Amino acid sequence: MAAAALDLLELVEFAWHDCYGDVTPGEDVVEDILTCSQGDLAQMIQFARLAVEDARDLRLSADEIRPSKNGPGAGGLTC
């Protein structure tokens, strides 16, 4: 599964370059993909696609999972 996840991240880089002209997405985008995927490859594929389509929506989903400064996050798997 790790090899497939790495291949997927490489595809995200290619797509990011084609869509935005940047060589790679920022570390925050990759972190958001991993956060939302919760270790599930199928979810990782969905959120990798969302990252390329609209990284802002991905960020909102990831923020719902992450713990906030004032305590635990929303705790739901809304991604």
C-alpha positions as a Markdown table, in Angstrom:
| # | Residue | x | y | z |
|---|---|---|---|---|
| 1 | Met | 0.0 | 0.0 | 0.0 |
| 2 | Ala | 2.9 | 2.4 | 0.7 |
| 3 | Ala | 4.1 | 2.1 | -2.9 |
| 4 | Ala | 0.6 | 2.9 | -4.2 |
| 5 | Ala | 0.4 | 5.9 | -1.9 |
| 6 | Leu | 3.7 | 7.2 | -3.2 |
| 7 | Asp | 2.6 | 6.7 | -6.8 |
| 8 | Leu | -0.5 | 8.6 | -6.1 |
| 9 | Leu | 1.4 | 11.5 | -4.6 |
| 10 | Glu | 3.6 | 11.5 | -7.7 |
| 11 | Leu | 0.4 | 11.7 | -9.9 |
| 12 | Val | -0.8 | 14.7 | -7.7 |
| 13 | Glu | 2.5 | 16.4 | -8.5 |
| 14 | Phe | 2.0 | 15.9 | -12.2 |
| 15 | Ala | -1.5 | 17.2 | -12.1 |
| 16 | Trp | -0.6 | 20.1 | -9.9 |
| 17 | His | 2.1 | 21.1 | -12.4 |
| 18 | Asp | -0.4 | 20.9 | -15.3 |
| 19 | Cys | -3.1 | 22.8 | -13.5 |
| 20 | Tyr | -1.1 | 25.4 | -11.6 |
| 21 | Gly | 2.3 | 25.6 | -13.2 |
| 22 | Asp | 4.0 | 24.9 | -9.9 |
| 23 | Val | 6.4 | 22.0 | -9.8 |
| 24 | Thr | 4.7 | 20.5 | -6.7 |
| 25 | Pro | 1.9 | 21.3 | -4.3 |
| 26 | Gly | 3.0 | 22.8 | -1.0 |
| 27 | Glu | 3.7 | 20.6 | 2.0 |
| 28 | Asp | 0.5 | 21.8 | 3.6 |
| 29 | Val | -1.5 | 20.3 | 0.7 |
| 30 | Val | 0.2 | 16.9 | 1.0 |
| 31 | Glu | -0.3 | 17.0 | 4.8 |
| 32 | Asp | -4.0 | 17.8 | 4.2 |
| 33 | Ile | -4.4 | 14.8 | 1.8 |
| 34 | Leu | -2.8 | 12.5 | 4.4 |
| 35 | Thr | -4.9 | 13.9 | 7.2 |
| 36 | Cys | -8.1 | 13.4 | 5.4 |
| 37 | Ser | -7.2 | 10.0 | 4.1 |
| 38 | Gln | -7.0 | 8.6 | 7.7 |
| 39 | Gly | -4.7 | 5.8 | 6.4 |
| 40 | Asp | -7.3 | 4.6 | 3.8 |
| 41 | Leu | -6.0 | 4.4 | 0.2 |
| 42 | Ala | -9.4 | 4.8 | -1.4 |
| 43 | Gln | -10.0 | 8.0 | 0.6 |
| 44 | Met | -6.5 | 9.2 | -0.2 |
| 45 | Ile | -7.4 | 8.9 | -3.9 |
| 46 | Gln | -10.6 | 11.0 | -3.4 |
| 47 | Phe | -8.8 | 13.7 | -1.4 |
| 48 | Ala | -5.8 | 13.8 | -3.8 |
| 49 | Arg | -8.3 | 14.6 | -6.6 |
| 50 | Leu | -10.0 | 17.2 | -4.3 |
| 51 | Ala | -6.5 | 18.8 | -3.7 |
| 52 | Val | -6.0 | 19.4 | -7.4 |
| 53 | Glu | -9.6 | 20.6 | -8.0 |
| 54 | Asp | -9.9 | 22.9 | -4.9 |
| 55 | Ala | -7.2 | 22.8 | -2.2 |
| 56 | Arg | -9.3 | 25.2 | -0.1 |
| 57 | Asp | -12.1 | 22.7 | 0.3 |
| 58 | Leu | -9.4 | 20.1 | 1.2 |
| 59 | Arg | -8.0 | 22.4 | 3.8 |
| 60 | Leu | -11.5 | 22.9 | 5.4 |
| 61 | Ser | -12.0 | 19.1 | 5.6 |
| 62 | Ala | -8.6 | 18.6 | 7.1 |
| 63 | Asp | -9.1 | 21.3 | 9.7 |
| 64 | Glu | -12.3 | 19.5 | 10.9 |
| 65 | Ile | -10.2 | 16.5 | 11.7 |
| 66 | Arg | -7.1 | 18.2 | 13.2 |
| 67 | Pro | -7.1 | 19.1 | 16.9 |
| 68 | Ser | -7.6 | 22.8 | 17.4 |
| 69 | Lys | -5.4 | 24.9 | 19.7 |
| 70 | Asn | -8.2 | 24.9 | 22.3 |
| 71 | Gly | -8.9 | 21.2 | 22.4 |
| 72 | Pro | -9.8 | 18.2 | 20.2 |
| 73 | Gly | -11.0 | 18.8 | 16.7 |
| 74 | Ala | -14.5 | 18.1 | 15.5 |
| 75 | Gly | -13.7 | 14.4 | 15.8 |
| 76 | Gly | -15.9 | 13.5 | 12.9 |
| 77 | Leu | -14.7 | 11.9 | 9.7 |
| 78 | Thr | -16.5 | 14.4 | 7.5 |
| 79 | Cys | -13.8 | 14.2 | 4.8 |
